[in-house]
Amino acid sequence: MSGASVNADGVPSALLAPVRRSGVALGLSGGQLAITATAVTVALVANVTGGWSTVARVWWVWLPLLALGVGSWRGRSFLERIAVEALFGARAGLSKTAAAVDVAAHRTESRVEIPGAIGHRMHLLELVGTSFPGACMVWDAALGTATAVLRMPTTAWHLTSPAEQATRCASLGRACRSLSTATGVIRVVTYARTIPRTLDHLRPEQDRSLSDFATAEYEQLLDGAALGAAPYRDILVAITLDKAAVAAGVKRAGGGRAGVSKVLADRVKDFAADLPGCGVDLSGSAWMSGGAIRAACRLAFDPVAASWLDPREGISADYLVVTSPVEHRDHLQVDSALARTWWVERWPSEPVRGGFLARLIATGGFWHTVTQVWEPADVRASQKRLDNDQSAMDTMERVNRALKRDASAAQVAEQRALETRRSDLVEGYGDVRYSVYVTGIAGDADGLEAIGRWLRQAAPDTGMNPLPAQQWAAFAQAALPLGIPTRGSRQGLRR
């Protein structure tokens, strides 16, 4: 955010900076720079050997390369788009966009098997016990990370007073600053789930002590829209710790996974201390068990399971988490429905009031999850990123001056954001990168299109990118409460 101000009722509003895709230099990635350098080299060699006429004759070599290196469409480079589409096309051509789980294989309570990038080997996540009775951490041996998953009840934003809303905004700012200085915490992800449920589990068995009238009235109440269509909503929070970053603390805590779990528990306590001001009721919060995590994944893959599985309960290893997901270019076919994940790639260009995403999170009676990812960076990495972004902004300003045009509203917002980040770095706080995803689940393609229309109405000033050719990676990161990273790994999502 940048340009923050306070309304008459005390609730802050701010202008959101656009998502920046800066690269190694001049806003270009390493691959773009290599291709651009190749194009320039070809043109220079042609000029040296035969002059400008030779350069003109070999335009079909250097010009396409130059366009590929520096060109973009709707804020995304041609190179990135081609790489994503080509990878998906190759996997589809090799029949690597589907996975099938062996239902007869032996399973244990201490492991959850999630298909990796579909067609690759299974991604094994171990559910390791902690010092808290019944709680577990998700241990990813491949990445060396441990994740705690918590269920946290909150008070609805629209049901609070302006003073409470202002307090929440201030508390969130403090929580982000604390997060940026928490050693070892590399990611915090919140999953706001909306789960439509039938209420058959509330229907009483035949009871002779009840009158026929009372039984009929109760059945009618359960069948009515007022109660029968009420969805279940909750928020899960995944806190991920990098073992390598806290190796000394792990050693002092006894080493091994037990030491990791103790350090993770300390980070959870530190993070939770900032949450009451954000509207979280810690007395009703719970560190989830392995069975509860398995159940959350089962509900994501199999929405029909909501008819018998309470979202607050867990399941044993006897119940499969997933059986046969199939990835398509624009959606994912899960066990009993279709799913599509959107990424919020464009923020409102006008100042927005705190809580402007509340409608997205707390309304809609269909199955969807709103995922917010917070990724802190240390001061050194933040300074390097800030310098890179400032360099790209300076280049854009020189272009504006050369073309004698004013800076756009997006560029103004970004410059303000850079100034805010610089002042935070002076105070010793690194960046906290923020991104939002929405996963919708429906019974058919028409249902997914209806969800897309609802998203455009619920968040009209945001740009929703359906992430073509990346739906499995998007679903794994945005719908499964496992703290899977958004980039930099085998399952990383390229945006």
Secondary structure, DSSP 8 states (H G I E B T S, - for coil): -EEEEE-TTS-EEEE--------SBTTB-HHHHHHHHHHHHHHHHHHHHH-HHHHHHTHHHHHHHHHHHH-EETTEEHHHHHHHHHHHHHHHHTT-SB----TTS---TTEEEEESSTTS-EEEEEEEE-SSTT-EEEEETTTTEEEEEEE--B--GGGS-HHHHHHHHHHHHHHHHHHHTSTTEEEEEEEEEEE----GGGS----TTS-HHHHHHHHHHHHSHHHHT--EEEEEEEEEEETGGGHHHHHHTTSHHHHHHHHHHHHHHHHHTTSGGGTB-GGG-EE--HHHHHHHHHHHH-GGGGGT--TTS---TTS-S-S--EE-SS-EE-SSSEEEEEEEEE--SS-EETTTTHHHHH--SSEEEEEEEEEE--HHHHHHHHHHHHHHHHHHHHHHHHHT----HHHHHHHHHHHHHHHHHHTT---EEEEEEEEEEESSHHHHHHHHHHHHHHSTTSEEE--TT-HHHHHHHHTSSS---SSSSTT----
